Amino acid sequence: MSELQLITPGRIAADIKQPLHRILHILKTRKHIQPAARAGTLRLYRRQVIAQVRHELNAIDARRIRQEVV
């Protein structure tokens, strides 16, 4: 049986090379992205969350580019 790998928001930010404040914004405002566990006040996420966060960041960037063009 494989171990469940849980990661912190800081690790997500490092993996996708984005500032931590952008990752924290996504994790706080997207209700469908939930922590898998908590250790005190620290929220821990499954590695699959990286793809969800990357998708949300791409959507934000696409909206910003569209607004600049208009």
C-alpha positions as CSV (number, residue, x, y, z in Angstrom):
1,M,0.0,0.0,0.0
2,S,1.4,3.4,-0.9
3,E,1.8,6.2,1.6
4,L,-0.5,9.1,1.5
5,Q,1.7,12.1,0.6
6,L,0.4,15.4,2.0
7,I,1.9,18.7,1.1
8,T,1.7,22.2,2.5
9,P,0.7,25.4,0.5
10,G,4.4,26.3,0.5
11,R,5.3,23.1,-1.2
12,I,2.6,23.7,-3.8
13,A,3.9,27.1,-4.5
14,A,7.5,25.8,-4.9
15,D,6.3,23.0,-7.2
16,I,4.5,25.3,-9.6
17,K,6.9,28.2,-9.2
18,Q,4.3,30.7,-8.0
19,P,4.3,33.2,-5.1
20,L,2.9,31.8,-1.9
21,H,0.2,34.5,-1.7
22,R,-1.3,33.4,-5.0
23,I,-1.6,29.8,-3.8
24,L,-3.1,30.9,-0.5
25,H,-5.7,33.0,-2.3
26,I,-6.8,30.0,-4.4
27,L,-6.9,27.7,-1.4
28,K,-8.9,30.2,0.6
29,T,-11.4,31.2,-2.1
30,R,-12.1,27.9,-3.9
31,K,-14.4,25.8,-1.8
32,H,-13.9,22.7,-4.0
33,I,-10.3,22.5,-3.0
34,Q,-10.3,21.2,0.5
35,P,-7.4,20.1,2.8
36,A,-7.0,16.4,3.3
37,A,-5.8,16.8,6.9
38,R,-4.9,19.4,9.5
39,A,-1.9,19.5,11.9
40,G,-2.8,22.2,14.3
41,T,-3.5,25.3,12.2
42,L,-1.5,23.9,9.2
43,R,-3.6,22.6,6.3
44,L,-2.2,19.7,4.4
45,Y,-3.3,18.8,0.8
46,R,-3.0,15.8,-1.4
47,R,-0.6,16.1,-4.4
48,Q,-3.6,16.1,-6.8
49,V,-4.4,19.6,-5.6
50,I,-1.4,20.9,-7.5
51,A,-3.2,20.4,-10.8
52,Q,-6.4,22.1,-9.5
53,V,-4.4,25.1,-8.2
54,R,-2.5,25.4,-11.5
55,H,-5.8,25.3,-13.4
56,E,-7.3,28.1,-11.2
57,L,-4.2,30.2,-11.7
58,N,-4.3,29.8,-15.4
59,A,-8.0,30.8,-15.4
60,I,-7.2,34.0,-13.5
61,D,-4.3,34.8,-15.8
62,A,-6.5,34.2,-18.9
63,R,-9.2,36.6,-17.5
64,R,-6.6,39.2,-16.8
65,I,-5.2,39.0,-20.4
66,R,-8.8,39.2,-21.8
67,Q,-9.5,42.3,-19.8
68,E,-6.3,44.0,-21.0
69,V,-7.2,43.3,-24.7
70,V,-10.7,44.8,-24.3
